[in-house]
Structures are given as structure tokens and as C-alpha cells.
């Protein structure tokens, strides 16, 4: 008895599915497909619009990040090299960008500029660029600030041809840090000596 009921139920379910499939095929073949095609195109258009809107939002945020990084680069040029010849200012900007590209430092300009490392001799964290250690600095202004911004923008945007590829370090000519003995000297520009 149980077998007959189970078999009858399976036949009934099979007939229902076969009937549904037959009806669905009949409706598909006899129905005007224009609304389906228009609906599909409308969904595709809405999807493309949504993706485009997402890209616009992303570009707005990357523009904000670009502005922040550009400001950090200009501040670094200003505080490290504002009294240097133009070539020296470009060199400082290049070293900063080389550090970003190297993979051995932060992946952002601001991260590179404000990076601090532990110094065993001084027993404290020391900034990669000395000006970042001061609590208060006068706000940058005047022609030197404008020039630092122009230099930073040209290097950041890639409009200035790099002259110090792979150069990651420099120091003022009047000092001789211990790390310089381990590096390859590349150039002296203005009051800075650059190393690879």
C-alpha cells in the first residue's frame, strides 16, 4: 500500500511539473517578447548608470586623497628645501615619491612624509623628515610656498621628468649621518646629498 501511494504521488508530481513546463513553453512562444526585451534593456541601463555613479563617487574620494597627498608633498618640499635651488626642490619631491613607489615605506605621500621610526641612540621615535618633529610651525606662505606647491604638483602629476630614479635618501651637506656610509652617493644638489 505504501509503495502504491508513493508511486502515485511521484506520478502526480511528475505530471504537475510536465504540465507547468508545457504551459510555460506555450506562454513563451505565444507572448510578445518586446516588454521582456525592454525590461532587460532598462535593467542593463540602470546597472550601467549605477556603476557610472559609483565611479564618480570613487573619483571624488580619490580627488580628496590626491589633494591631501599633494599638500603633504608641498609641505615637505617647503620645509625641507624652500631655500634650495629649484633643482633641489624637485629632488626632495622626487625622493618622497620614490619612497611611495618603492614598497619599503608607506603607500601614501602623507604616510611617507610623517613616518616615524624608533631610534636606538635617542630612545625615541624620530621623523623621517626633521621638520615633522616640531610641534608648531609657522603656516607656509608667500612665493616660496607657491613654488613648493608648483614643484609638488609637477612631480605628483608626473609632468617633471625624474632625474633621481631609485634615490630614497638624502641629508644636509653639513652633517654626516651614520647610515650614509652604507648607501651609494648619487648627487649633491644645493645643500643636500642624495643616495640610492
Residue frames relative to the residue before (quaternion, step in Angstrom):
aa qw qx qy qz dx dy dz
X 1.0000 0.0000 0.0000 0.0000 0.00 0.00 0.00
X 0.6546 0.5198 -0.3066 0.4552 3.56 0.94 -0.97
X 0.6457 0.5288 -0.3202 0.4481 3.55 1.00 -0.87
X 0.6564 0.5179 -0.3147 0.4494 3.61 0.95 -0.87
X 0.6515 0.5087 -0.3159 0.4659 3.59 0.97 -0.83
X 0.6646 0.4977 -0.3047 0.4667 3.54 0.92 -0.88
X 0.6559 0.5056 -0.3054 0.4699 3.56 0.98 -0.84
X 0.6480 0.5104 -0.3139 0.4701 3.61 0.97 -0.83
X 0.6494 0.5115 -0.3196 0.4630 3.57 0.97 -0.83
X 0.6468 0.5119 -0.3148 0.4696 3.60 0.97 -0.82
X 0.6442 0.5060 -0.3267 0.4714 3.63 1.01 -0.79
X 0.6500 0.5172 -0.3171 0.4577 3.57 0.97 -0.85
X 0.6577 0.5009 -0.3089 0.4702 3.59 0.92 -0.90
X 0.6458 0.5184 -0.3175 0.4619 3.57 0.99 -0.82
X 0.6520 0.5068 -0.3103 0.4709 3.59 1.00 -0.80
X 0.6331 0.5249 -0.3336 0.4608 3.60 1.01 -0.79
X 0.6711 0.4882 -0.2999 0.4706 3.60 0.89 -0.94
X 0.6545 0.5032 -0.3183 0.4660 3.60 0.92 -0.87
X 0.6506 0.5076 -0.3154 0.4686 3.58 0.99 -0.80
X 0.6459 0.5156 -0.3227 0.4613 3.56 0.92 -0.86
X 0.6643 0.5067 -0.3025 0.4587 3.57 0.93 -0.92
X 0.6445 0.5133 -0.3167 0.4700 3.58 0.97 -0.83
X 0.6629 0.4968 -0.3047 0.4700 3.58 0.92 -0.90
X 0.6523 0.5168 -0.3209 0.4522 3.61 0.93 -0.86
X 0.6549 0.4965 -0.3133 0.4759 3.60 0.97 -0.81
X 0.6403 0.5258 -0.3278 0.4541 3.55 0.96 -0.83
X 0.6618 0.4984 -0.3049 0.4698 3.59 0.91 -0.94
X 0.6517 0.5249 -0.3245 0.4409 3.60 0.92 -0.87
X 0.7165 0.4581 -0.2655 0.4542 3.58 0.84 -0.93
X 0.7433 0.4112 -0.2278 0.4760 3.60 1.06 -0.64
X 0.6200 0.5646 -0.3381 0.4272 3.60 1.23 -0.20
X 0.5057 -0.6063 0.5215 0.3235 3.52 -1.21 0.62
X 0.2829 -0.8084 0.4982 0.1348 3.60 -0.61 1.14
X 0.3951 0.7451 -0.4652 0.2688 3.62 1.22 -0.07
X 0.6730 0.4789 -0.3368 0.4519 3.67 0.78 -0.80
X 0.6279 0.5328 -0.3419 0.4527 3.59 1.07 -0.71
X 0.6587 0.5020 -0.3006 0.4731 3.57 0.95 -0.93
X 0.6633 0.4939 -0.3083 0.4702 3.60 0.91 -0.88
X 0.6392 0.5236 -0.3224 0.4619 3.58 1.00 -0.79
X 0.6462 0.5130 -0.3130 0.4704 3.56 0.99 -0.86
X 0.6638 0.4984 -0.3031 0.4680 3.58 0.94 -0.91
X 0.6354 0.5244 -0.3263 0.4635 3.59 1.02 -0.79
X 0.6517 0.4983 -0.3132 0.4784 3.61 0.95 -0.83
X 0.6463 0.5089 -0.3227 0.4681 3.60 0.98 -0.81
X 0.6501 0.5169 -0.3090 0.4633 3.56 1.01 -0.85
X 0.6534 0.5000 -0.3060 0.4789 3.58 0.98 -0.85
X 0.6367 0.5243 -0.3235 0.4638 3.59 1.04 -0.75
X 0.6596 0.4938 -0.3039 0.4782 3.55 0.97 -0.88
X 0.6341 0.5202 -0.3291 0.4679 3.59 1.00 -0.80
X 0.6554 0.5110 -0.3106 0.4614 3.58 0.95 -0.86
X 0.6516 0.4989 -0.3178 0.4748 3.59 0.98 -0.81
X 0.6477 0.5130 -0.3146 0.4673 3.58 0.99 -0.84
X 0.6352 0.5203 -0.3236 0.4702 3.57 1.01 -0.82
X 0.6362 0.5280 -0.3219 0.4614 3.58 1.02 -0.79
X 0.6502 0.5089 -0.3180 0.4660 3.58 1.01 -0.80
X 0.6237 0.5261 -0.3402 0.4674 3.58 1.04 -0.76
X 0.6511 0.5033 -0.3153 0.4726 3.59 0.92 -0.87
X 0.6495 0.5150 -0.3173 0.4607 3.59 0.95 -0.88
X 0.6732 0.4887 -0.3121 0.4588 3.58 0.91 -0.85
X 0.5960 0.5488 -0.3719 0.4532 3.60 1.10 -0.58
X 0.6872 0.4660 -0.2939 0.4736 3.57 0.93 -0.85
X 0.6511 0.4940 -0.3387 0.4661 3.62 0.95 -0.74
X 0.5957 0.5481 -0.3682 0.4573 3.59 1.11 -0.58
X 0.6338 0.5122 -0.3267 0.4786 3.58 1.02 -0.79
X 0.6509 0.5015 -0.3117 0.4772 3.59 0.97 -0.85
X 0.6319 0.5301 -0.3294 0.4595 3.56 1.00 -0.81
X 0.6505 0.5153 -0.3193 0.4576 3.58 0.95 -0.86
X 0.6538 0.5072 -0.3166 0.4638 3.59 0.95 -0.85
X 0.6760 0.4883 -0.2926 0.4680 3.58 0.90 -0.93
X 0.6371 0.5241 -0.3205 0.4655 3.56 1.03 -0.79
X 0.6382 0.5125 -0.3229 0.4751 3.60 1.02 -0.76
X 0.6457 0.5111 -0.3229 0.4666 3.60 0.95 -0.83
X 0.6538 0.5063 -0.3147 0.4660 3.59 0.97 -0.84
X 0.6581 0.4994 -0.3101 0.4704 3.60 0.94 -0.86
X 0.6349 0.5171 -0.3330 0.4676 3.61 0.99 -0.75
X 0.6513 0.5115 -0.3203 0.4600 3.57 0.98 -0.80
X 0.6394 0.5023 -0.3221 0.4849 3.60 0.96 -0.82
X 0.6647 0.5240 -0.3029 0.4380 3.58 0.88 -0.95
X 0.7622 0.3934 -0.2197 0.4648 3.59 0.70 -1.05
X 0.7062 0.4521 -0.2721 0.4721 3.59 1.08 -0.61
X 0.8595 0.1282 0.0079 0.4948 3.59 0.92 -0.82
X 0.3036 0.7894 -0.5061 0.1690 3.63 1.07 0.33
X 0.7042 0.4348 -0.2697 0.4923 3.62 1.14 -0.50
X 0.5389 0.6335 -0.3816 0.4033 3.55 1.34 0.01
X 0.5981 -0.5156 0.4363 0.4314 3.60 -1.24 0.24
X 0.7069 -0.4724 0.3194 0.4185 3.56 -1.25 0.41
X 0.6304 0.5384 -0.3319 0.4501 3.60 1.00 -0.81
X 0.6484 0.5155 -0.3124 0.4650 3.58 1.06 -0.73
X 0.6398 0.5119 -0.3271 0.4709 3.57 1.05 -0.68
X 0.6331 0.5092 -0.3257 0.4836 3.56 1.02 -0.79
X 0.6407 0.5398 -0.3269 0.4374 3.59 0.99 -0.82
X 0.6469 0.5042 -0.3230 0.4722 3.61 0.95 -0.82
X 0.6496 0.5048 -0.3179 0.4714 3.59 0.97 -0.83
X 0.6462 0.5266 -0.3178 0.4519 3.59 0.98 -0.82
X 0.6442 0.5148 -0.3294 0.4600 3.58 0.90 -0.88
X 0.6366 0.5280 -0.3287 0.4560 3.58 0.96 -0.84
X 0.6970 0.4555 -0.2727 0.4821 3.59 0.87 -0.92
X 0.5953 0.5529 -0.3606 0.4581 3.61 1.10 -0.63
X 0.6379 0.5224 -0.3279 0.4612 3.58 1.02 -0.75
X 0.6254 0.5268 -0.3398 0.4646 3.58 0.99 -0.77
X 0.7223 0.4594 -0.2445 0.4554 3.57 0.89 -0.96
X 0.5995 0.6365 -0.3546 0.3314 3.60 1.12 -0.58
X 0.3904 -0.7171 0.4931 0.3004 3.61 1.04 -0.66
X 0.6357 0.5249 -0.3342 0.4568 3.60 1.26 -0.09
X 0.7102 0.3387 -0.2196 0.5767 3.54 1.32 -0.15
X 0.7513 -0.3360 0.2728 0.4982 3.57 -1.24 -0.28
X 0.4815 -0.6807 0.4771 0.2779 3.56 -1.21 0.50
X 0.6948 0.3865 -0.2786 0.5387 3.58 1.28 0.08
X 0.6088 -0.5550 0.4128 0.3885 3.57 -1.19 0.51
X 0.6647 0.5013 -0.3152 0.4556 3.60 0.86 -0.91
X 0.6289 0.5363 -0.3293 0.4565 3.58 1.05 -0.74
X 0.6509 0.4996 -0.3046 0.4837 3.58 1.02 -0.82
X 0.6816 0.5068 -0.3004 0.4340 3.58 0.80 -1.00
X 0.7947 0.3158 -0.1590 0.4933 3.59 0.85 -0.92
X 0.3305 0.7592 -0.4967 0.2600 3.60 1.24 0.34
X 0.0774 -0.7730 0.6285 0.0391 3.54 -1.08 0.80
X 0.1162 -0.7801 0.6133 0.0422 3.56 -1.07 0.84
X 0.5399 -0.6221 0.4619 0.3289 3.52 -1.17 0.63
X 0.1698 -0.7709 0.6094 0.0743 3.58 -0.90 1.01
X 0.3956 -0.7498 0.4834 0.2182 3.58 -0.55 1.20
X 0.6664 0.5140 -0.3159 0.4381 3.60 0.93 -0.83
X 0.7576 0.3687 -0.2010 0.4997 3.57 0.90 -0.91
X 0.2860 -0.8018 0.4720 0.2293 3.55 1.35 -0.28
X 0.6666 0.4014 -0.3293 0.5348 3.52 0.87 1.02
X 0.5775 -0.5531 0.4556 0.3911 3.53 -1.30 0.20
X 0.1410 -0.7889 0.5973 0.0312 3.52 -0.95 0.99
X 0.4611 -0.6917 0.4873 0.2672 3.57 -0.94 0.90
X 0.5509 -0.6048 0.4623 0.3421 3.54 -1.13 0.68
X 0.7453 0.1924 -0.1200 0.6270 3.56 1.18 -0.64
X 0.5147 -0.7223 0.3666 0.2810 3.56 -0.53 1.25
X 0.6294 0.5647 -0.3599 0.3943 3.62 0.95 -0.70
X 0.6112 0.5738 -0.3568 0.4121 3.61 1.14 -0.50
X 0.6085 0.5706 -0.3536 0.4233 3.60 1.23 -0.20
X 0.5891 0.5768 -0.3809 0.4185 3.60 1.18 -0.32
X 0.4846 -0.6832 0.4708 0.2771 3.54 -0.96 0.92
X 0.8087 0.0859 -0.0250 0.5814 3.57 0.94 -0.84
X 0.0166 -0.7690 0.6388 -0.0178 3.51 -0.99 0.93
X 0.5306 -0.6020 0.4807 0.3534 3.55 -1.11 0.62
X 0.5468 -0.6176 0.4513 0.3404 3.56 -1.03 0.78
X 0.4798 -0.6667 0.4755 0.3149 3.60 -0.89 0.85
X 0.1152 0.7938 -0.5882 0.1029 3.56 -1.03 0.79
X 0.7298 0.4648 -0.3115 0.3930 3.52 -1.35 0.07
X 0.7811 -0.3570 0.2481 0.4483 3.54 -1.35 -0.13
X 0.6223 0.5428 -0.3568 0.4368 3.60 1.05 -0.66
X 0.6433 0.5008 -0.3199 0.4827 3.60 1.03 -0.74
X 0.6398 0.5201 -0.3270 0.4618 3.58 0.96 -0.81
X 0.6649 0.4905 -0.3058 0.4731 3.58 0.96 -0.83
X 0.6259 0.5297 -0.3373 0.4625 3.61 1.00 -0.77
X 0.6473 0.5081 -0.3186 0.4705 3.58 1.02 -0.77
X 0.6492 0.5140 -0.3170 0.4624 3.60 0.98 -0.82
X 0.6488 0.5089 -0.3117 0.4721 3.58 0.97 -0.88
X 0.6631 0.5128 -0.3029 0.4534 3.58 0.88 -0.97
X 0.6717 0.5021 -0.2999 0.4548 3.57 0.89 -0.91
X 0.6547 0.5140 -0.3155 0.4557 3.61 0.96 -0.83
X 0.6837 0.4599 -0.2880 0.4880 3.60 0.95 -0.84
X 0.6575 0.5227 -0.3126 0.4435 3.60 0.89 -0.92
X 0.7242 0.4272 -0.2364 0.4869 3.59 0.96 -0.87
X 0.4827 -0.6918 0.4223 0.3317 3.61 1.25 -0.13
X 0.4477 0.6963 -0.4542 0.3293 3.59 1.19 0.43
X 0.6582 0.4400 -0.3073 0.5279 3.59 1.25 -0.25
X 0.4217 -0.7121 0.5000 0.2550 3.58 -0.73 1.06
X 0.4347 -0.7186 0.4747 0.2635 3.61 -0.68 1.06
X 0.1603 -0.7929 0.5833 0.0731 3.55 -1.00 0.86
X 0.7491 0.3356 -0.1846 0.5406 3.58 1.25 -0.32
X 0.0106 0.8331 -0.5518 0.0359 3.58 0.70 1.06
X 0.8399 0.1846 -0.1585 0.4851 3.53 -0.94 0.97
X 0.5174 0.6240 -0.4310 0.3964 3.61 1.23 -0.01
X 0.0866 -0.8392 0.5367 -0.0086 3.58 -0.66 1.15
X 0.7821 0.2971 -0.1372 0.5304 3.60 1.19 -0.34
X 0.1046 0.7593 -0.6418 0.0247 3.54 -1.28 0.44
X 0.0570 -0.7708 0.6312 0.0640 3.52 -1.31 0.26
X 0.6174 -0.5247 0.4218 0.4070 3.55 -1.28 0.31
X 0.5857 -0.6284 0.3948 0.3259 3.56 -1.05 0.82
X 0.6783 0.5195 -0.3078 0.4186 3.63 1.04 -0.61
X 0.6983 0.3832 -0.2822 0.5348 3.62 1.24 -0.03
X 0.1917 -0.7608 0.6087 0.1180 3.56 -1.27 0.41
X 0.1246 -0.8239 0.5481 0.0720 3.63 0.17 1.21
X 0.6212 -0.5846 0.3788 0.3590 3.55 -1.14 0.68
X 0.6397 0.5561 -0.3387 0.4085 3.61 1.00 -0.72
X 0.5730 0.6314 -0.3852 0.3531 3.62 1.12 -0.54
X 0.5884 0.5853 -0.3717 0.4159 3.62 1.15 -0.53
X 0.6950 0.4754 -0.2669 0.4688 3.59 1.17 -0.58
X 0.6772 0.4916 -0.2775 0.4719 3.60 1.26 -0.23
X 0.4645 -0.6515 0.5220 0.2956 3.56 -1.30 0.34
X 0.3562 -0.7403 0.5326 0.2036 3.54 -0.66 1.14
X 0.1942 -0.8090 0.5505 0.0688 3.56 -0.85 1.02
X 0.8086 -0.1426 0.1470 0.5515 3.59 0.80 -0.93
X 0.2154 -0.6937 0.6595 0.1934 3.50 -1.40 0.29
X 0.0228 0.7890 -0.6098 0.0711 3.54 -0.62 1.20
X 0.8116 -0.0110 -0.0336 0.5832 3.56 -0.51 1.13
X 0.7808 -0.2996 0.2559 0.4848 3.52 -0.85 -1.03
X 0.6407 0.5081 -0.3302 0.4714 3.61 1.22 0.36
X 0.2266 -0.7302 0.6283 0.1440 3.54 -1.21 0.68
X 0.2164 -0.8118 0.5388 0.0615 3.57 -0.77 1.11
X 0.1349 -0.8052 0.5774 0.0075 3.54 -1.07 0.92
X 0.3075 -0.6987 0.6156 0.1958 3.50 -1.31 0.55
